[in-house]
Amino acid sequence: MFAGTVLSVKPLADGFAELCFDRPNEAINKFDKTTLDELQAAVESLAGDASVKGLVVTSAKDGFIVGADITEFGAMFSAPKEELVKHIEAVNFNIFNALEDLPFPTAAAINGIALGGGLEVCLACDFRVMADNAKIGLPETKLGIFPGFGGATRLPRLIGVDNAVDWIATGADKKAPKALADGAVDSVVSGEQLKAAAVDILIKAVAGEFDWQAKRAVKKGPLLLNDMESLMSFETCKAFVGQAAGKHYPAPVQAIVCMQEAAKMERDEALKVEAKHFAEMAQTEVARQLINLFLADQVLVKTAKGVAKGAEPVKQAAVLGAGIMGGGIAYQSAYTGTPIIMKDIAQAGIDLGIKEATKILSKLESRGKINATKMAGVLNTIHPTLDYNQFGEVDMVVEAVVENPKVKHAVLTEVESKLSGDAILASNTSTISIDLLAEPLKRPESFLGMHFFNPVHRMPLVEIIRGAKTSDAAVAKTVNYALAMGKKPVVVRDCAGFLVNRVLFPYFAAFTQLLHQGADFTFVDKVMEKFGWPMGPAYLMDVVGMDTGHHAAAVVAEAFPDRMKHDFEDAVTAMYKAERFGQKNGKGFYQYVPNKKGRVEKTLDPDATSLLAPICAAPKEFAAQEIEQRLMVAFCLEAVRCLEEGIAATPTDVDMAMIYGLGFPPFRGGPLRYIETLGVAQFVEIADKYAEHGGLFKVTDKLRTMAANGETFY
Ligand SMILES: NC(=O)c1ccc[n+]([C@@H]2O[C@H](COP(=O)([O-])OP(=O)(O)OC[C@H]3O[C@@H](n4cnc5c(N)ncnc54)[C@H](O)[C@@H]3O)[C@@H](O)[C@H]2O)c1
């Protein structure tokens, strides 16, 4: 009936037809331009075919449709706004409305996942039957946009405003029971019965048992809310969603604004409102950055898979040291399916490690994410031990003992002697040079850094640090292990602080320099949180721990004295000396005291202020802009140096490592993207303004040339 390259329409028995998405040579279906064109042609041919009684929409893949082809967004969204609005309207009217208006009932048979445009095509059908293991959702707000192929119009009409706001604003996938309970699908069946169940609904619709025209009319009419209900519903949602999303992410609230504006409208008018608001969001800087980020993530994972290609998966891992990091690594390895031995020198350490893993698992269980069997299974694959007896069978060891080169040398040489010839040995050191740690080892080619971030189960990044003698095979196997653990590995070269801490500590140095000159740390925190950081530098240092921070700053200063050494006692050193270690002992820049409910709260502590007074200039008001610029210039310039020196291989590696390792504001795209957004020349000009404050603000020659030549990183 219709044969395209990515979809076809074929007759079924008794006058029914099947429109099947089946993209050639790929494991998934997606909505790209070809799909839209072919869908339009297919629907046109169906509309003119008087023999068809009903249409079932299916996928020949394991999943229905994963969503839009995001690689097409950049070009599409950069068109002039009116053009973009027209394009979206044309897609909606000529394709999705045409499908919805077919002169016979339609049913989508949803298998696997149907996200974004994939779900929107189902919403344009009269009925939706979902496989019990399928997931559906509208994740667009995660990209700074919202559903623009009719999703923001049809979903609230189908499942009510409150539910639609939840689906669209969070962007979360919904499993079959939730989708059924909210009314987004009409029935849930097993995967094997899916198509038959969809056809069965059509048979009943044609026979008049289901009033498909009435169902269709609900989606095409205005929202069924009176003025008061509408006002209450939308205003409450806007306040709630606005607070959850934060002011840097406007799309979730804009989706609600759009639904509200179109509430009293019929479908066609409502879709015009949707297209207008959609185009507005699509052309924000936030959307541009979040889309870049999505694509950069794909590049990152693809690169990592390329590096890991051919490496044997790790069968039995081990971690040395059952502390904060060792416990986290053991949990993550076991949870993702690689059994792990957890060795410590003290039973107390082991108890702590197991307690930590149990705590994370219990939380998951109480939230219904895992069951007791999975929890027991994970704990059973962590083997706590105080000896090396089983190390002969281990093929990957991560050392996570205290951050001390002497201790690490002793531990690494000892464990190396217990391992089989081809086992890989990695250190989770956060600062000590991999080449230095490799010195006493017999097989330095099998040694490298594997730097996890705290808390291990939450932080996506793992820095894989290649020493001068590390072999490709060792890198491949370690990257493979990181991927198997569900992490985002970035391979970097050895240097003080590696990539992430090397870039972070100049930012801290710019911070303590400001304090030394009289800035108020609470104000600095406010400014940087407003910029988009999850926490300001003082708070972050409290979380990292003053002892760790002080030590790491010293390591980085030793390597890069031109910008990191200073001739005054800085605030972090003062805090460290006063044993104000931060959150870990309840006091640092702030104090951390349990409130009445037992929750630890961050509050101001006059002792911290009096501690800093003698080592800082008299309190001075700095403009928010100066604070932001000084901290960000120091941070971004170090990121530039890391790229120029080849510590990281690509701008994407640098930017993604900062987002995944430090929580760099995602909507700003990473430090190099941030420089580009400002304009390289403009950034250099800003940096030069602060040249008098030392090496932290010294622009590299190469960056200056880039600025002069109008070059960019990407
Ligand atoms: N804590 C962080 O935020 C963080 C982040 C990234 C990397 N790191 C790095 O991870 C490593 C461990 O840090 P941590 O915070 O987990 O420390 P920790 O003090 O919590 O744990 C260290 C553990 O190592 C054990 N240990 C000491 N000597 C040992 C030996 N010879 N054999 C086996 N176990 C031994 C100790 O008993 C203790 O349980 C350090 O190199 C640190 O720099 C820490």
Ligand as a Chemical Component Dictionary entry (heavy atoms), coordinates in Angstrom:
data_LIG
# 
_chem_comp.id                   LIG 
_chem_comp.type                 NON-POLYMER 
_chem_comp.pdbx_formal_charge   0 
_chem_comp.three_letter_code    LIG 
# 
loop_
_chem_comp_atom.comp_id 
_chem_comp_atom.atom_id 
_chem_comp_atom.alt_atom_id 
_chem_comp_atom.type_symbol 
_chem_comp_atom.charge 
_chem_comp_atom.model_Cartn_x 
_chem_comp_atom.model_Cartn_y 
_chem_comp_atom.model_Cartn_z 
_chem_comp_atom.pdbx_ordinal 
LIG N1  N1  N 0  37.224 10.990 49.275 1  
LIG C1  C1  C 0  37.162 11.554 48.086 2  
LIG O1  O1  O 0  36.359 12.471 47.856 3  
LIG C2  C2  C 0  38.038 11.062 46.982 4  
LIG C3  C3  C 0  37.685 11.309 45.649 5  
LIG C4  C4  C 0  38.486 10.791 44.632 6  
LIG C5  C5  C 0  39.617 10.061 44.943 7  
LIG N2  N2  N 1  39.956 9.852  46.250 8  
LIG C6  C6  C 0  41.145 9.060  46.515 9  
LIG O2  O2  O 0  40.762 7.758  46.895 10 
LIG C7  C7  C 0  41.702 7.200  47.816 11 
LIG C8  C8  C 0  40.998 6.752  49.067 12 
LIG O3  O3  O 0  40.325 7.845  49.637 13 
LIG P1  P1  P 0  39.151 7.686  50.704 14 
LIG O4  O4  O 0  38.556 9.033  50.852 15 
LIG O5  O5  O -1 38.319 6.535  50.341 16 
LIG O6  O6  O 0  39.983 7.341  52.017 17 
LIG P2  P2  P 0  39.490 6.635  53.358 18 
LIG O7  O7  O 0  40.380 7.141  54.415 19 
LIG O8  O8  O 0  38.026 6.755  53.522 20 
LIG O9  O9  O 0  39.782 5.099  53.111 21 
LIG C9  C9  C 0  41.033 4.558  52.989 22 
LIG C10 C10 C 0  40.938 3.095  53.400 23 
LIG O10 O10 O 0  42.141 2.460  53.038 24 
LIG C11 C11 C 0  42.444 1.528  54.049 25 
LIG N3  N3  N 0  43.851 1.178  53.943 26 
LIG C12 C12 C 0  44.926 1.860  54.367 27 
LIG N4  N4  N 0  46.053 1.183  54.062 28 
LIG C13 C13 C 0  45.668 0.061  53.416 29 
LIG C14 C14 C 0  46.351 -1.059 52.874 30 
LIG N5  N5  N 0  47.675 -1.142 52.950 31 
LIG N6  N6  N 0  45.643 -2.019 52.297 32 
LIG C15 C15 C 0  44.304 -1.955 52.239 33 
LIG N7  N7  N 0  43.602 -0.937 52.759 34 
LIG C16 C16 C 0  44.275 0.045  53.352 35 
LIG C17 C17 C 0  42.030 2.200  55.330 36 
LIG O11 O11 O 0  41.830 1.268  56.369 37 
LIG C18 C18 C 0  40.728 2.864  54.892 38 
LIG O12 O12 O 0  39.632 2.006  55.092 39 
LIG C19 C19 C 0  42.734 8.297  48.022 40 
LIG O13 O13 O 0  43.797 8.085  47.147 41 
LIG C20 C20 C 0  41.988 9.567  47.655 42 
LIG O14 O14 O 0  42.826 10.599 47.236 43 
LIG C21 C21 C 0  39.180 10.318 47.262 44 
# 
loop_
_chem_comp_bond.comp_id 
_chem_comp_bond.atom_id_1 
_chem_comp_bond.atom_id_2 
_chem_comp_bond.value_order 
_chem_comp_bond.pdbx_ordinal 
LIG N1  C1  SING 1  
LIG C1  O1  DOUB 2  
LIG C1  C2  SING 3  
LIG C2  C3  SING 4  
LIG C2  C21 DOUB 5  
LIG C3  C4  DOUB 6  
LIG C4  C5  SING 7  
LIG C5  N2  DOUB 8  
LIG N2  C6  SING 9  
LIG N2  C21 SING 10 
LIG C6  O2  SING 11 
LIG C6  C20 SING 12 
LIG O2  C7  SING 13 
LIG C7  C8  SING 14 
LIG C7  C19 SING 15 
LIG C8  O3  SING 16 
LIG O3  P1  SING 17 
LIG P1  O4  DOUB 18 
LIG P1  O5  SING 19 
LIG P1  O6  SING 20 
LIG O6  P2  SING 21 
LIG P2  O7  DOUB 22 
LIG P2  O8  SING 23 
LIG P2  O9  SING 24 
LIG O9  C9  SING 25 
LIG C9  C10 SING 26 
LIG C10 O10 SING 27 
LIG C10 C18 SING 28 
LIG O10 C11 SING 29 
LIG C11 N3  SING 30 
LIG C11 C17 SING 31 
LIG N3  C12 SING 32 
LIG N3  C16 SING 33 
LIG C12 N4  DOUB 34 
LIG N4  C13 SING 35 
LIG C13 C14 SING 36 
LIG C13 C16 DOUB 37 
LIG C14 N5  SING 38 
LIG C14 N6  DOUB 39 
LIG N6  C15 SING 40 
LIG C15 N7  DOUB 41 
LIG N7  C16 SING 42 
LIG C17 O11 SING 43 
LIG C17 C18 SING 44 
LIG C18 O12 SING 45 
LIG C19 O13 SING 46 
LIG C19 C20 SING 47 
LIG C20 O14 SING 48 
# 
